[in-house]
């Protein structure tokens, strides 16, 4: 994982998930620190995708990847404050950079979401309580202001409404809410200062299981929750064992928690939550940077995504699993290795795919679309 954004990430995540002592439930506990060897994992399908560079619209960082049936949307929030649009061949289609105060404009992007029911891209700004709508090619359609006390952290559009996680630390409202047919049907996890009053950088924290069920993570709670939108039930699905020596309370009594975090081996945070039928993928953080984890639902094993790449592909940089395709394949973002070289020497098929790209600069980022299977 690149270290260039590490100070920002630490400031937004340092107070999470080294928290309360874990509940004992070995069948549904995901180990963060202790991972299994990746020998049992195989890349069932894998494809590299090079995004065509554009002189007037250069991607500086990738914070999120959104796949639709025929478009790929790249959110460059951290540096570029823009959205880039490509087709499935990686050809450049358009980009969205509309900074200003007028219709369809924003100051800073908070997040971007795809509504598959209306085929619209929705941009949520940090600085205005509005939704900005674009078509699949990035053309501005309209905007809608809203009056509800909502600061969207993550959002899923439903056929008749929306499910979202709210930044409760910014408005003291409930963390989770469900709206259907214009009415609020459910609100859950009231604001809790101990759990929520932290500048947490939420990023992709709702993951779809099927049309009725979703997996999500919230604030300081070291748990992945299952939510059913038909019966409005929420229950713990997986407990997260970070393997830290200090509890959340003890960690917060340190004279300088950030300094303690940087000088000790502590894992904190869950984001970039995606899943397929058999696996759950997410990202966590320690003083070295971001670390990917893959959890096998059937075997109950945790694997290191970085180790998987090193063992199956070569020495490459890993920016995270930052999306999922409509076919339920993971989408990882790769960068060149520490030497500045692109190394796919352990996978001849990918080595050939990469060679077919021609010149690839060490500063570029490549998408890797993949699915997994596990030896029984």
Secondary structure by P-SEA (a helix, b strand, c coil): ccccaaaaaaaaccccccccccccccccccccccccccccccccbbbbbbccccccccccccccccccccbbbbbccccccbbbbbcccccccccccccccccccccccccccccccccbbbbbbccccbbbbbcccccccbbbbbcccccccbbbbccccccccccccccccccbbbbcccccccccccccccccccccccccccccccccbbbbccccccbbbbbbcccbbbbbcbbbbccccccaaaaaacccaaaaaaacbbbbbbcccccccccccccccccccbbbbbbbccccbbbbaaaaaaaccccccccccccccccbbbbbbbbbcccccccccccaaaaaaaaaaccccccbbbbbbbcccccc
